[in-house]
Amino acid sequence: MSKAILISFSGGRTSAMMTRLLLTHPMYADREKVVLFANTGREDEATLQFVKDCDDHMSFQTIWVEADITQTRGSDPNLG
Protein backbone atom coordinates (compact mmCIF):
# COMPACT_ATOMS: atom_id res chain seq x y z
CA MET A 1 0.00 0.00 0.00
CA SER A 2 1.56 3.30 -1.06
CA LYS A 3 1.16 6.46 0.95
CA ALA A 4 -0.66 9.52 -0.35
CA ILE A 5 1.21 12.73 -0.96
CA LEU A 6 -0.16 16.01 0.39
CA ILE A 7 1.14 18.96 -1.62
CA SER A 8 0.84 22.37 0.02
CA PHE A 9 0.45 24.84 -2.85
CA SER A 10 1.10 28.43 -1.69
CA GLY A 11 -0.25 30.06 -4.83
CA GLY A 12 3.10 31.35 -6.07
CA ARG A 13 4.93 30.55 -9.32
CA THR A 14 7.67 28.47 -7.69
CA SER A 15 5.11 26.53 -5.68
CA ALA A 16 3.13 25.90 -8.88
CA MET A 17 6.24 24.57 -10.61
CA MET A 18 7.02 22.22 -7.71
CA THR A 19 3.38 21.09 -7.52
CA ARG A 20 3.38 20.29 -11.25
CA LEU A 21 6.65 18.36 -10.90
CA LEU A 22 5.28 16.27 -8.03
CA LEU A 23 2.02 15.58 -9.87
CA THR A 24 3.79 14.41 -13.02
CA HIS A 25 6.98 12.77 -11.69
CA PRO A 26 7.14 9.05 -12.55
CA MET A 27 8.45 8.26 -9.06
CA TYR A 28 5.03 9.18 -7.65
CA ALA A 29 2.87 7.75 -10.43
CA ASP A 30 1.31 5.09 -8.18
CA ARG A 31 0.55 7.49 -5.31
CA GLU A 32 -2.62 9.37 -4.57
CA LYS A 33 -1.83 13.08 -4.66
CA VAL A 34 -3.79 15.84 -2.91
CA VAL A 35 -3.10 19.52 -3.60
CA LEU A 36 -4.08 21.94 -0.83
CA PHE A 37 -4.24 25.75 -0.87
CA ALA A 38 -4.83 27.60 2.41
CA ASN A 39 -6.67 30.86 1.78
CA THR A 40 -6.16 33.02 4.84
CA GLY A 41 -8.36 35.77 3.46
CA ARG A 42 -5.38 38.07 3.05
CA GLU A 43 -4.18 36.85 -0.34
CA ASP A 44 -4.06 39.24 -3.25
CA GLU A 45 -6.80 38.70 -5.85
CA ALA A 46 -4.09 37.89 -8.43
CA THR A 47 -2.89 34.99 -6.24
CA LEU A 48 -6.40 33.56 -6.02
CA GLN A 49 -6.80 33.86 -9.79
CA PHE A 50 -3.42 32.15 -10.31
CA VAL A 51 -4.49 29.19 -8.15
CA LYS A 52 -7.70 28.92 -10.20
CA ASP A 53 -5.71 29.15 -13.45
CA CYS A 54 -3.42 26.32 -12.30
CA ASP A 55 -6.51 24.20 -11.66
CA ASP A 56 -7.95 25.07 -15.07
CA HIS A 57 -4.78 24.65 -17.13
CA MET A 58 -2.72 22.08 -15.23
CA SER A 59 -5.48 20.05 -13.54
CA PHE A 60 -4.19 20.52 -9.98
CA GLN A 61 -7.71 19.84 -8.59
CA THR A 62 -6.76 21.97 -5.61
CA ILE A 63 -8.66 21.70 -2.36
CA TRP A 64 -9.12 25.16 -0.89
CA VAL A 65 -9.08 25.58 2.88
CA GLU A 66 -10.70 28.89 3.83
CA ALA A 67 -10.24 30.95 6.98
CA ASP A 68 -13.43 31.43 8.97
CA ILE A 69 -12.74 34.26 11.38
CA THR A 70 -15.39 35.51 13.76
CA GLN A 71 -14.25 38.66 15.47
CA THR A 72 -15.33 39.22 19.03
CA ARG A 73 -15.15 42.61 20.63
CA GLY A 74 -11.73 43.07 22.19
CA SER A 75 -10.17 40.10 20.42
CA ASP A 76 -7.56 40.06 17.71
CA PRO A 77 -8.01 37.28 15.10
CA ASN A 78 -4.26 37.48 14.37
CA LEU A 79 -3.39 36.26 17.86
CA GLY A 80 -3.56 32.61 18.77
Residue pairs with C-beta under 8 A, 6 or more apart in sequence:
2 30
2 31
2 32
3 31
4 31
4 32
4 33
4 34
5 22
5 28
5 31
5 32
5 33
5 34
6 34
6 36
7 18
7 19
7 22
7 23
7 33
7 34
7 35
7 36
8 15
8 36
8 38
9 15
9 16
9 19
9 35
9 36
9 37
9 51
9 54
9 60
9 62
10 37
11 37
11 43
11 47
11 48
11 50
11 51
12 47
12 50
13 50
16 50
16 54
16 58
19 35
19 54
19 60
20 58
20 60
22 28
22 33
23 33
23 35
23 58
23 59
23 60
34 63
35 60
35 61
35 62
35 63
36 62
36 63
36 65
37 51
37 62
37 63
37 64
37 65
38 65
38 67
39 48
39 64
39 65
39 66
39 67
40 67
41 66
41 67
41 69
51 62
51 64
54 60
54 62
55 61
55 62
69 77
71 77
